[in-house]
Amino acid sequence: MPDNHVAPMLEKHTIGFVPESDRHGKVRDLFTLWFGGNLAPLPIVTGALGPSLFGLSLWWSLVAFVVGHLAGGALMALHSAQGPQMGIPQMIQSRGQFGTFGALIIVVIAAVMYLGFFSSNIVLAGQSMHGIVNGIPVDAGIVAGALGSAVICIIGYRLIHILNRIGTWVLGIGILVGFVAILTGDLPSDFLTRGDFNFAGWLATVSLGALWQIAFAPYVSDYSRYLPKDVGVPSTFWATYFGCTLGSFLAFSFGAVVTLAAPVGMGTMDGVKATTGNLGSIMLVLFLLSVISHNALNLYGAVLAIITSFQTFRARWIPTARARVILSTIILVAASVVAIALSADFVSHFVDLVVVLLVVLVPWTAINLIDFYIIHKGVYDLDSIFRFDGGIYGRFNWTAITAYLLGIVVQIPFMATSLYTGPVSAFLGGADLSWVAGLVVTGPIYLLLARRGSGRPTDAKATAATREPARL
């Protein structure tokens, strides 16, 4: 049963194993974390791309959102369910598949992606502040938003969960009131008829939803690792799955509704203020608080990934809260500079960044899930994971690395970015289905190679004495 003891507010762990004596919380906390965390400006802006960029009607946008989020959410929630069983952050757990140094490239890529998310979110924080009070420059709002997220990140895990429990109710009610205000207001005559169905745009919007969910995979279990191990895999999976898919679907849908209700060409956050009438400023305040709270997750994940990178070369170093404070401050400054520089056109930069980085993260997610649920069934040697030489996992696991590289290559014909469009994507009218190709190919290849024993020991006997099996 979950341990109800009160944990300290300032988190003392970083990437080290969380012992059972420090475990706390209830599995329902994962629902509120991912539901409240997704009621934020960035998913709203992303959902607006369905009608505004891909030309879909409201109906077809909603259908695409459902398909994309349900598909991607399953993968994301499977990663979340690893947290209570392993008790360590997701990125350092990847050493069990790739080896100590083999996992380093994955860790660095994840850190870069979350820095991109963090920068994008503080741009939205700056724009929201400017929308609330015109006298506040966007750049000043960016810095203020970054500082707020940094404070939450430094305090850590417990405060993040507390804020999202509150946010689930406040933002959930707020966004429902926002829907009512827009739909009962003075809608444009073409609100339901603007846009139509086009296959390429629909596939692209499905991909946006799926990739939104998959993007959480490298750090989702960081927020479940403090739960007692006996909560089991199914309950952790479903709490995360329903929270993240429902919250993100509401936010994406709100973005699509705002775009169709607002004057053509108006920015999404300006559209929120314009279409919700007297509630406009209140909605912006709620979303401002949301983006600051939500963005702490991105900063927290980036900090843990960077600490993992450093610890690769200093195996005996298990940093404490002080390291998290120092790294959070450094990242805060760097991300603020990037955000201010790119604030004028951050949406296009954000979409390109996510697509490119997920091309290299999707094969990782396939390998990680196959390894955890099928090959090792949740049984790993934690001592080896933290050793400089990788213990039984070695410095490099060429089985995983080979499957990973093949998974990247197979996606190239399916890619669609501003810099490159593959032949299959061009044939489909520009839809990016690289993530589907990466998942479908990488998983079976890795399973085949691993079972042939071409890398490291893959049976549970190698580690059964160290860890008891996960409750799969």
ABEGO torsion letter per residue (X at the ends): XBBABBBBABBABBABBBBAAABBEBAAAAAAAAAAAABBAAAAAAAAAAAAAAGBBAAAAAAAAAAAAAAAAAAAAAAAAAAAAAGBBAAAAAAAAAEAAAAAAAAAAAAAAAAAAAAAAAAAAAAAAAAABAABBAAAAAAAAAAAAAAAAAAEAAAAAAAAAAAAAAAAAAAAAAAAAAAABBBBAAAAABEBBBAAAAAAAAAAAAAAAAAAAAAAAAAAAABBAAAEAAAAAAAAAAAAAAAAAAAAAAAAAAAAABBBGBBAAAAAAAAAEAAAAAAAAAAAAAAAAAAAAAAAAAAAAAAAAAAAABAABBBBAAAAAAAAAAAAAAAAAAAAAAAAAAAAAAAAAAAAAAAAAAAAAAAAAAAAAAAAGGBBBAAAAABAAGEAAEABBAAAAAAAAAAAAAAAAABBBAABBBAAAAAAGGBBAAAAAAAAAAAAAAAAAAAAGABBBABAAAAAAABBBBBX
